[in-house]
Amino acid sequence: MSKSMWILAAIFAVMAIALIYQSEVGGGVDRPWAECKESLVQQIFSGDCTPRTGLGGPRLEDGATSN
C-alpha cells in the first residue's frame, strides 16, 4: 500500500476506536438537537422543536407513563 493509503487506514482506525469508546463509556457529548422530533436541518431553518419526551401516554398515579 502507498503512504496515503496507510494514512487513510490510520484515520479510519482512530475514528473506529473513538466511536467504540464513546458508545462504551456512555454519556459522551450532549446533543440537545436529538431531543427534538424534527431533523437538525429543519431545526436550523425553522427554529421549531417538538420534544420527543413527555408525549408518551396517560399519566399514572406514581408519575410513570404507560406505554
Buried (B, 14 or more C-beta within 10 A) or exposed (E): EEEEEEEEEEEEEEEEEEEEEEEEEEEEEEEEEEEBEBEEEEBEEEEEBEEEEEEEEEEEEEEEEEE
